[in-house]
C-alpha cells in the first residue's frame, strides 16, 4: 500500500498499553511493540474506528477525508 496516510495514528506517548484496542480490533490490525499498541498489519484495517472509539487515553485517531460531490448541496 503506497499511501498509508488514512490509517489509524497511534500517539505512543499517550498509549498506556492497556490493550483494549488490540483485543477489540475485528481484523487483527493492531499488535504489541515495546508494550504499546502499533499497527502490525495495516493492510487489514477496514477503517471501522473501533480502536479510536475504545481507547481510554485517546491515543488513537483516524484521519478523516471529507469529499463533496457535485450536486450534493443543490
C-alpha positions as CSV (number, residue, x, y, z in Angstrom):
1,X,0.0,0.0,0.0
2,X,1.7,3.2,-1.1
3,X,-0.5,5.8,0.8
4,X,-1.0,5.0,4.4
5,X,-1.9,8.5,5.5
6,X,-5.5,7.3,6.1
7,X,-4.6,4.6,8.6
8,X,-5.1,5.0,12.3
9,X,-2.5,7.1,14.0
10,X,-1.3,6.0,17.5
11,X,0.4,8.6,19.7
12,X,2.9,6.5,21.6
13,X,3.3,8.9,24.4
14,X,-0.5,8.7,25.2
15,X,-0.8,4.9,24.9
16,X,-0.7,3.3,28.3
17,X,-0.6,-0.3,26.9
18,X,-4.0,-1.4,28.2
19,X,-4.5,-3.4,25.0
20,X,-8.2,-2.6,24.6
21,X,-7.7,-1.6,21.0
22,X,-5.8,-4.8,20.2
23,X,-8.4,-7.1,21.7
24,X,-11.3,-5.3,20.1
25,X,-9.9,-4.8,16.6
26,X,-12.0,-7.1,14.4
27,X,-9.3,-7.6,11.8
28,X,-6.2,-8.1,14.0
29,X,-4.6,-5.0,12.5
30,X,-3.1,-3.9,15.9
31,X,-0.4,-5.6,18.0
32,X,2.3,-5.0,20.6
33,X,5.7,-3.4,20.3
34,X,7.5,-2.4,23.5
35,X,4.3,-2.7,25.5
36,X,2.5,-0.2,23.3
37,X,-0.2,-0.7,20.6
38,X,1.1,-0.4,17.0
39,X,-0.2,-1.2,13.5
40,X,1.3,-4.5,12.6
41,X,-0.9,-5.4,9.6
42,X,-2.0,-2.1,8.1
43,X,-3.4,-3.8,5.0
44,X,-6.1,-5.4,7.2
45,X,-7.5,-2.1,8.5
46,X,-11.1,-1.7,7.4
47,X,-11.4,1.8,9.0
48,X,-14.2,0.8,11.4
49,X,-13.0,3.2,14.1
50,X,-13.3,0.7,16.9
51,X,-9.7,1.4,18.0
52,X,-10.3,5.1,18.1
53,X,-13.6,4.8,20.0
54,X,-12.4,2.3,22.6
55,X,-9.1,3.9,23.5
56,X,-9.4,5.3,27.1
57,X,-6.4,7.5,26.6
58,X,-7.5,9.0,23.2
59,X,-4.2,7.8,21.8
60,X,-5.6,6.7,18.5
61,X,-7.1,8.9,15.9
62,X,-8.3,8.2,12.4
63,X,-7.7,10.9,9.8
64,X,-10.9,11.7,8.0
65,X,-11.3,13.0,4.5
66,X,-14.5,14.7,3.6
67,X,-15.4,14.8,0.0
68,X,-18.1,16.9,-1.6
69,X,-19.5,15.6,-4.8
70,X,-21.0,18.0,-7.3
71,X,-24.8,18.2,-6.8
72,X,-24.7,17.2,-3.1
73,X,-25.8,20.5,-1.8
74,X,-28.1,21.7,-4.6
